């Protein structure tokens, strides 16, 4: 390990930064405890919120409620601690079953739902786990607020219902609206608001069963003054800025429920391809009813044409048949509905079967016995179906020996029978069943049945060598049953050994040639298959059946399929390949290889696994080992990659006081990590550290030497210095052993102002979610909002607010007050800084008289409705109101400006920044780069916005030039990276002239 690089053990303590001095002391003690222990801490988690929240109710018992308006953006972030870095997963319950993140979970820190809908409300859980202890889980309930347009319906009292409303009628006006939170209703007649008791003829109440969703206005015994315009106003009291909604209904002496007529027949019978037109007209109703058409309680056909009350169905098909209903509604009484049934004529599925003489125990047809031929057809409409019979092409009439009957429609719909009594040789021939519809327009169906001496019942056999049928997985196979007899019936295939579907998913498969063809056969298809005769197109006798057995061979399934093994030189280890299943189960042999070099072969006996032992690993032993286990169907392979690469380091993200500011323009960072499974490979000799500014291409690298063995859970520390404020850096760390480089790990280091106010300067640019421990004053009307110009929704704030943060970056963050609805003039938002302790100035620990601090910040006050921005000082122990130290009002232009003010606290203090909403919505006020520094404020330059006027690249060059010139002028010594120094500068000095640095 490098001299100066500190290796410390690692703790399970979750270090949280507190606001007062006592808690900071506790944190130092916890950090000291961390230095003495060697455990990995289990995860902890908390949820923070952003997005368009209306209100956040902090923890009440175990619940937090996030209130948001429908259509806005929900954004929840899960902040975690723990080492190794926990994996985060968002899940949801208490919502609809179809709304579980599209049947998956969200596996990142931020859950974002744009245009949230009401069904997406519910409880959201953030789960963090790193394999240590129990997972950490936090939840927050999301309450989506909305208000739909209200609907007014009108009803008469029961027993008085007639078409018209007369004076002696009681009328109910019912107002309903879907909402969250519950809606509050009010009624208005004309311009007069109505309330219970204000008019003896008016009663206002809520039905008990509606649970506040309905408000009824009852007009008892209608009077002339009751004929008026009634307005129902639905309100959720402007929560989330949701405005009130209202609907007006005009009640007159002509107000009536709808009545309609259908100018069509019922039912309507049409041929396929016809154009069907349905006409519906209103015959009464005030207001004028609205007409709609529905089909079987589902949507209309896509090609239908709707024009008012007329529905046209061009080129109608059988799929478009059904009940069509015309519905008329005007919110008075019940909707009127009249229906008609459209029947599309059709003939389909012609079948026949032959039934031998039922009085003889013989399935054959014989001279002198009875035989019956049955014919079945599906017809629409069934009452138009008619049959005729032909023998050898000539019409056949019913007689004593040739009896033609129509079967009872309730028993066998669409069936006709031909009974031949006392069969004679002259009766042999071809009989034809003709089916048609009475009114024509549909092609006839004809079915031929041959009766002769060769007409015999069916017989089923399986060809020799076709059962059992052996095949291999992935092949195409044909199962076959031979059918004899005349006529040949349809063959039905099904599974015989278990209740399972056929390969195509159905329970039965029809075959006209007795062959079942299966493509890409799988091991699950092994088993017995039944083929049997169908009664259709054959003899109506007991089905004949046969069994075919299918055996599917497949290569061995083995484990592990692939695994990586990390080992150091000289160590012994064993590789094991296991057979899970195979058919045939008799495995022929196994074969071990390293690359292409054969290691060993052998046969399996009774065991289901094979092992290969490495007694002492050498350099030639690294590589890919394979074990092929083979049977008649093929081979299964286990693959083992043996490598000496070290596992990746695991960055420790919960370092207490990781960032410090030792000079105005640069900062340092304490980088800490542990090594994953350090003992699994050779000793780690060094780490290669790479670092670059985010967004840049060039990496700077150096090696951090390590001495001795690294223990599991050992915390390694390395200090990074000369990091330029406020830039973020990407860090890459790669372990090195004598095998070579191992797996690299990367993380981002971001600059944020210190939250421990004991430093001589505090700075906050609001780049982190924690906003430097600032907090919102919950006693005021609304909160400050952290935002960036890149993601800010501008629909609320035209012509106001900043277009970037103070540095000119659209990705940078700042705090601002959103003055759009529901905010009103005079609303306040107050941002409270953390508590700052006044540092002692003399050796006796007492505070010097009137210590001075410079408080500075940048503000942006652009818009014609800008209110005011005020800074207050609050001291510990004070009894009076907060002291105002700076204030400004009105439009200050579209640019960032700096404010500086001296403050003189005598005890621990807080700074409060108060924004007050002006007269309109164009009044957003923003702040950025808040700083507190010991000593009096220096005079600001004429243009205080220096940083925003220069590009980031030129600013970094200027800062590097200043640093180089200070070295040249002897003001400080340069820091040079070396293996004996624990400080790692992140950029080499840039060459420049003194003129570039502004020094002559």
LOZARO-233073 format. One record per residue (C-alpha): x, y, z. Coordinates in pm, whole numbers, plus 50000, padded with zeros to 5 digits. Layout:
XYZ ...
% end
This chain:
500005000050000 501255034849919 502655055150203 500015079450315 497185058650176 495135047750473 493545013150494 490805011150754 488144985350836 484574991750746 481364995050947 477664986850934 476855020951078 474695042650856 476265077150876 473735104950848 474565141650854 472725161551115 472115198451142 473265207351489 476625204251661 475605176151892 474625153351602 477825161851418 479735149551720 477785117151706 478725113451341 482425117451425 482105090251687 480355068051433 483125074451182 485685064851446 483735033051507 483865026451136 487655027551154 487724999451414 485264974751265 485364951850967 481744945250877 479794953250561 476754975050639 473344962950526 471344986850309 469235015650431 466855035650216 464775067250210 462495082149944 462715118249828 460345134749587 460345159949305 458165163948996 454835182249012 453675173749362 450825194349504 451535184649861 453705160850061 452525149650401 455605137950588 455625106550794 452525101451003 453035069251187 454235047350895 452745065150595 453825093050363 451355106850111 452415122549781 449555142249626 449645149849253 447225162248991 446215138748710 448255145048397 451315158348581 454705141448620 455415118748916 459075116449016 460315096949318 463975090249396 465265063049624 468405072949816 470325043549960 473325036250178 475105003450233 478104984950104 478354969249851 476174994549672 472604981049703 470474972149403 467264992649387 463854980249273 460554999249255 457284980049278 453664990049320 450574976149490 447044988349555 446614997449188 444964979648900 446324945448809 447224957948462 449284986948596 452404970748737 454924989848528 453844970048221 454294936848408 457794945448524 459534965348793 461694996248766 465324988548848 466845023148893 466915050049157 464355073549002 460775063748926 459265087748673 455715085948536 454785112848285 451135123048257 450095101748552 446555087848544 444145080848830 444555043048807 448295047548869 447725059449223 448555035849506 451465025849725 454935025349573 457725005549736 461455011049702 463444979949789 467244980449831 469314949249886 472994940649869 472934905150002 473684915650360 470944912450618 467344919350527 466474942150233 465614978150323 462114988050213 460385021950221 457025030950079 455065061849986 451415064549890 450655083849573 447245100549573 446165112649226 443685141649233 441195147748952 437745161848883 435595150648589 432845171448433 429605168248635 426475152448485 422885162848565 419995138448524 416305146548582 413595123148714 409935125548814 408505111049129 407325074949104 403625071649017 403505105548850 405605096948544 404115109848221 405585124747908 405265160748031 406085178148359 403035196048499 402605218648800 401675190549038 404825170948982 407885165349200 411135167049008 414585154549113 417755169548962 420635145949032 424225158748995 427185134548992 430925138348924 433895115248959 436645130649167 439455126549417 439255140749681 435465138849734 433595165749546 431585193349710 428425203749524 426425235749515 423275244749320 422285277049155 418915287049007 419645314348760 422075335948956 420635326449295 422555301149506 420255275549665 420775260850011 418795238250238 416005258750396 416355289050170 413195279349975 410335258250112 409785242849772 413405231549743 415155203349926 418845194949885 420245161950009 422715133849941 421475097849910 423135076350174 424195048849934 426165072349705 428765081249973 428965117849874 429235111849501 425775126049426 423845157449520 420075158249460 417995189549419 414345181249489 411665204849355 408435196949539 405155203049350 406545223749065 405765260849075 406065285848789 409245300348937 410785265348933 411025266548553 414525281048525 418165274148448 419775251948713 423555250348747 425385223248940 428855233849053 431355206349144 434395216549345 437365200049514 438245233149680 441035241549433 443385214249561 446295209049322 444985239049129 441985219248999 439335244948903 435635241248974 433465226048702 429795232148637 426935221548413 423655239248339 420235223548279 417175242948159 413905230648314 410715240648128 407115229048111 408105209647797 410895189947960 410295153147883 412145120347866 413145107147521 410975086247292 412085069946965 410825049546670 412615024046455 411625025946090 412724990046021 411364954846055 412344931046331 414034908446252 415854919345936 416914890145715 419644897645460 421914878945225 425714882345251 426864912645054 423604931945096 423584967645226 421444971245539 420165005045655 418705010846002 416725042846066 415975056046414 414075088646478 413065107346791 409345111146852 409615131047174 411885144847439 413075178847562 415975187347549 416475171047208 417775135747273 421115123047146 420935091146938 423565063646945 423745028446799 425284998046972 425644961446870 425364933147122 426734956547390 429934960347185 431314982846914 429844987246569 431564971246265 434494991946139 432994997745794 429615009345928 428475044645840 426615065146103 424705096646006 422585109946289 420045082846364 420745063546041 423165034046052 424305018645721 426084984945701 427534980445350 428244945245215 427164928245536 428774895445640 427724867445874 430164880646138 428224913446148 424904897446233 423394903846575 421154926746777 421504963846698 420024988946943 419215025746907 419585044547236 418265079647296 419325100447597 418755136147709 419475131048085 415735132748157 414265100548292 415655068048163 417235064747817 414905051247547 416105019747370 414724999747077 416414970346907 416254949346595 417914916346510 419854913646184 420044878046053 422464870845768 421394839745576 423974811645547 424514774145500 427624756245628 429134724145773 427374696445581 427894661945742 426454626745714 426524593545899 425234558345835 423474539046110 423164500846066 420084481446182 419894488746560 418014455846623 421004434246526 424314432346707 426244437746386 427834469446246 427674457645883 425024465945624 423184434845506 420404426945262 417034424145434 417944446945723 417274483645793 419804511345730 419474548345805 421324577245636 421454610045833 422374644145690 423084675345898 423554711945791 423894744245993 421444769945854 420644806345931 417754812245976 416994776146070 413294778245983 414134784245614 416144752045587 414704726045351 416024692145237 415514670144933 416924635844850 418204621244524 419064585544431 421574582644152 420734618444053 416954614044044 414484628844295 413504605344575 410134606844744 409154592745079 407484558245059 406794527945277 410354514745225 412064548245176 411004569545473 412234605645471 411904623745808 412974656545961 414544652646306 413184673046595 415084706446581 415504706246958 417314672546945 419454675946632 418944709846460 419134709446081 419054671446044 417134649345796 417014611145787 416434585945511 415344551845649 415644522845405 413434494245528 414274458445424 417364467145216 417344450944870 420044447244607 418214472944394 418594498444674 422374500044625 423464533144473 424464569144550 422104588944768 422384626944766 421154650045042 420374685244908 420104714345158 418864749045064 417094779545204 413514785845102 413934821044964 417064813044765 420044836044727 422404811244899 424184782844714 422844747944791 424874721944981 424894686044850 426224655145032 426734621844852 426524588445038 427214555444861 425374524044977 426674491644823 428004457344906 431414473944970 430004497945229 431544484545549 432234499745894 435724514145962 438714497046112 441864513346254 445364498746265 448854512646325 451374504146049 454194480346143 457174498946289 455204531146354 454724525746728 456714532546930 458024559746702 461494572646799 462614607246689 464984634646802 464114668646939 463694694646665 462774669646392 459504667546198 457554635546268 454374619546125 452134597546341 449974574646124 446844553446162 445614532345869 441854535145807 439914508445621 436224507645544 433884526345314 433214555145344 436384565845523 435534586345830 437354616545969 440104606746217 440374625446551 443804627546722 444224634747094 446604627947384 445954594047545 448324594047843 447384627547998 444944656247972 447084679547770 446554699647451 447884688547116 450974705846971 448764732346803 447074740447137 443704723847068 442364693147247 441594674346922 442994675746570 440994663546265 442754643645994 441234631545666 444084607845580 444864594445928 448254612645951 449224636546235 452214658246135 454244675346413 456884700946317 459864708846545 458984682146797 459994688747159 460624666347458 457314676747616 455514660047323 456664625147424 453834601747518 450864582547380 448534596247112 445034582747039 443554581246689 439824573746668 437064574846411 434514602446411 430794594846367 430664621346095 431184611245729 431164574745830 429324548646032 427384558546342 428864530246547 431144527046845 434334546546760 437334525946656 440634537146809 444344528946822 447334541347023 450634554546885 453554560147123 456004588447048 459484588247204 461464620447169 465194617447227 467164648247332 470764655747427 471774657247793 470754688347983 473714697648202 474764723048461 476494746248486 476074758648129 478714785448188 480594796648495 483654817548564 486224805748817 488904829248947 491994813149092 495544822449184 498614804249057 499624772149237 496154765249379 494114733249347 490464732549241 487844709149097 485454713748803 482154694448816 479714688948527 476344673948622 473654657148408 470144669248489 468114649048236 468554631447903 466784606647677 467934580647636 469154583447993 472024559647920 474834584747859 477624571847637 480654592147741 482144624647870 485044644447725 487054672047900 489064697547703 491114728947772 490684749647461 491264724247182 493534701847394 491944669247505 492314663247879 490404631147953 487504609547831 485404582747999 482054564948033 479324571548285 478474543648523 475904549748797 476884585848873 475214616248716 478264638948725 481924639648622 484794658948779 488124672148661 490794680148921 493554706348885 496224699749150 498344731149102 497294758448860 500034771848632 499894798948366 499104773648093 496144762148301 494224794648252 491594793547977 488274778247883 487524742848001 484684723647835 482994690847928 480864674647656 478444647747777 477074627547485 474184603747417 472544591647094 470714624847047 473714647747080 475854664847343 475374688447635 478254711347727 479494726148054 481884755548011 484264768848278 486364799948225 489344798348460 491054831948498 493364849848736 491624883648693 490804901149017 487204910049092 486214946249069 486604969849364 483394981449532 483235018749592 482065030249932 479455057449879 478705065550243 482025081150346 481525107050615 483025140650516 484275127350183 484465161650022 486455190850157 487345225450029 490885235750096 491035265149852 488495287649686 488735272449336 489515235949402 488255208449628 489385174449746 487625141049774 488285110949996 487855080749768 487135048249956 486545012649841 486744976249939 487944947449723 485464920449620 486764885649711 490424895849740 491554861049847 490174843349539 493134853349318 496774863349358 497684892849578 496654926549438 499884945649376 498404979049276 495334997549152 495315017448831 493425049948897 491915068148601 490125101448627 488635126248384 486155154548383 482695143448281 482055152147920 485785151647836 487585124247641 491065123047794 491835101348095 494655108048343 496035076548501 498435066248775 499085035048984 498425031749356 500835005749492 499584981149755 501744963650016 500674931750187 497454912550149 494114930150134 491544915150369 487894909850285 485904940650394 489044961750440 488314998150356 491005014650139 491255052350128 492875074849869 492665112749864 491985130849536 493075167349527 493085196649285 489545189749167 488165221149003 484935235349142 482165228449057 483055201948800 482115165048828 484645137348759 484465101548639 486765078148834 487865043748716 489675019148942 491304987048812 493014960849037 496314946048912 497764911848999 500614892548845 498014877848608 497294912848476 494454937648503 491224927348671 487684940448643 487364978248660 484754997948853 483625033448780 481785060448969 480995097548941 482285123249190 480135154349210 480895186849379 478485198749643 478865224849911 479835212250257 476995205650496 479145208050806 479255245450880 482495244251085 484495251450769 485505287150700 483345287450389 480005271550306 478845269149944 475745253049788 474855251749418 471885227949474 473315201349242 472495173249485 469035161249593 469905168249956 470255205749868 473055209550125 470685202850416 468465232550337 464865226150441 461415239750362 459355259950610 456145239450626 454225267250802 454095287950484 451785284450183 454165266649944 457755254649892 460825263549694 461425239149406 464745224349291 464915223948914 467065226948604 466305244848280 466805212648082 463845195248247 461685224148361 458105223948230 457515258748094 453775255948049 453175274148379 455775301648347 455945320448016 458225350848009 459665344448352 462295323448527 465905315748426 466925297448108 469965281548278 471615279248616 474015306248737 476945290548547 475075291048216 474475253348214 471015240648124 471795208648312 472695226748634 470215230348918 468865259949111 465985267349349 462955287549242 459395295949342 456655285349099 454015313049099 451415296348878 448075284749010 447035277349279 449385304149414 447875338649488 449425372249558 451185373249893 451835335649923 455225328950086 457865302050043 460765300850292 463995281050257 465925274650581 469685268950582 471325243550813 472375256251155 475845272151165 477955272751480 479965304251547 483575292051563 485685302551868 488275329451797 490495327552104 492225299952299 489675301452579 486845289252352 484695320452387 483255338352089 484895370751992 482835402451991 480665407251682 482045380051449 481425388651086 480365365550805 479725373350439 476485358650307 476275358549927 474025343549665 472885348249306 469305357349227 467185358248910 464075380448927 462615383148577 458935388348495 456345415848506 454695401348819 457815396949036 457075399549406 459885402749660 462935383449783 464085387750143 466925373050353 466485369050728 468905359951008 467655337351289 469895331951597 469715305251861 467985317352175 466455348552018 462995358452139 461925383751877 461145379851507 463785370651250 465955399951150 465745411450787 469265416850643 468515420950270 465445425750050 464605433749687 461365436949488 460215439649128 461565429548786 465405429548779 465875418048420 466565385048249 469975377548403 471595364248719 472875389948969 474885385949288 473925398849631 476365401649924 475605411950279 477585411650607 475955394250903 477055395251269 475655365051457 476485361051825 475355324551853 474465295351631 472405308451343 470345300751035 469765320750718 466205321750582 465475330350218 461895341550163 460155345049826 456765362349806 454455357849508 453545389249317 450325398949142 450445373548859 451915341548722 454925358048553 456755361448882 459165332048925 462155340349149 465285318249145 468445315949357 471755297649309 475295294549450 474535303649811 477705309150017 478685318750374 482315328650436 484165341150742 485115377950725 483565408150566 482335408450209 484765421149951 483485445649695 481925426249408 483245432649055 481185455648830 479845425048646 479305399548918 478255372348676 481785363848566 481355326348553 478255326748336 479945349948084 482715324848004 482485290247861 483355261148094 486445252847889 487875288147900 487105290348271 489065258548344 492005271148135 491985304048329 491935285948664 494775262748557 496835292448437 496405309948771 497505278548951 500605275648730 501535312248772 501235309449149 503755281049136 506095301248914 505825331649142 506635310149447 503315313549617 502895275949654 504615243649566 503205221849285 501565188249360 503035160749145 501435126349134 503695098549250 503385064049402 504485077349740 501835104449764 498215098349861 497025129649677 496115126349310 495795158449105 493295153748828 494645176948556 498145185048443 498935222348439 498135239748112 500825262047961 499725298247924 501125333347932 500795357548219 498535378848003 496055350247977 495895348748355 495285385648387 498645392948556 501105418148416 
% end
